[in-house]
Structure formats: structure tokens, C-alpha cells
Amino acid sequence: MIATPLNAQNLRAPADFADIADPASRSTAMFEEAARVFQHPRCANCHPVDARPFQGNDPYPHEPRVVRGENGMGAAGAQKCWACHTSANYEASGVPGDPAWHLAPAEMAWHGKSVAEICAQLSDPERTGGRDLMGVIEHVEEDSLVGWGWRPAADREPAPGSAEELGNLMRAWVETGAVCPS
């Protein structure tokens, strides 16, 4: 029997941090591991700091030129995200898709931010759409658009690990105090 290959960029499990005696240091180390996902192009490309998303494995500005708009689905009077990004990946053209395709709200922008900045952002319900830490974990584990990061179209590299691995890592981070890197 041939085992299914794991994502070449697996996330380390919470148990892999057990040898770090200080809970705050262990918590920080676990968030730094989780941040590999948040800083990966599959996530960061749709969390732009300015209004324009990025695309690709070596991120470059989205073509055609689009912007976030008021609700993350494109500017008023312009083509909306769903005009190209349909309900599923379209492998023939490589255009990714999901029924809820849109950009993250501006308060959730983190493309190019440090791990410490992303951690502070995810810890602040005012910048997570009102989600507390458990709500953020639920979001990364269950949201279909977030899940797309592990099932990208065409030649896009998937985010490290899986939604379940990220959720487990974040849960352990919360249990150890949800300490952010400095």
C-alpha cells in the first residue's frame, strides 16, 4: 500500500514543542509555526495591506487590476471577483475559485506584515470581524475560502500543513496563553 504523500511543507504538531519548558516561549514558538500559513502566498495574497490583491507563488499584483472595494468583492461599478473566480477552481485556465471568493476586509490585511503584527491582529476581535481566538480557530478550520489555501488551482503551491493541523496548533497556542512574538 502506498501512503498518500503529505504536503511537503507540513506544520509541526503541538507535541513537537513539548521540550520548550517555558509556557510563554512554547506559545510564541507555536504561533511562529502557525504564521508560516498566514504569511504563505495562499493566505497573504488575499489579505493585502493596500486595496489590490496579489497572486502567484512568487506574489505579484493581481492581473487584471482589481481592488478590494467596499465589501471585498471589487470596486463599485467594476467587475466583481466572482466574474472570474467562480464556485470552484477552473483547472483549464488555472483560475482559482470558491463560492465565497472575495478579499479579506482591510482590518484583516497582513500581506508583508511581521509575525508579531499578524499575531496582534489575530488576537484583536476588532480586527477579526468580531471573532475571539476560538472564533479565529473555527474560521481557519471551517471556512471554505480559507480551506481553498490547501486546495489551490493549477500550479499554485498549497499552504503548509492542513486546516486541521493549523487549528490544532492554534488551539495549543491559546492553551499556552496565546503569547505573541515580540
Steps between C-alpha positions, in 0.01 A plus 500: 500500500635840401447775754357827377784750498465773757530864411873557458463792738332330794442698815663384818249359751449643851684197643809608307527799735470301826873530569467879540457525878388863526129522405536851354793395283311187392194711416708742294673216316165343410367827362817547296436157348134590429618824340658295222142460377395863549809629320475244219384641164177293509389706801694824476406566135135553597585697815665802329596807702399725213186453292656278233545124547802298395514172314743219428757301696748788469239765566445776249207745473176344373439521126263623382521793737231467765449658842329392821199729485261564786411135570816327376337392172628776273449872458159649428434511127785261426516129429432296814727218622244235412506601133825301469520310830203268473380240751794263441853497361501507120802286423493561123591866553650474847253750644430414864147494630276461802131591550602774746799643308590849625781695659541524874371823655761776539521446877613143428780606265839348572691452175858606580441538875725341761402192698458720809268737312288212366477344847386829656247539221355148541479558876286813457127436442468850350728382218358149458140581419405472869651152541670406823795258480276193490297668226820558301589131541152397386536733201829344386367147547155538343481792256494369141703791363769454765499128420570584137856586609567126529322417170622766257457490126760428236863538599438685823686363799263413787538660840707298749326217685122484506212691656482233772873525575477880515195481728677257734808719512297814568294324768824399677625859460185626676532236775854620571392863537475621137832682539603704198859529383662835576 
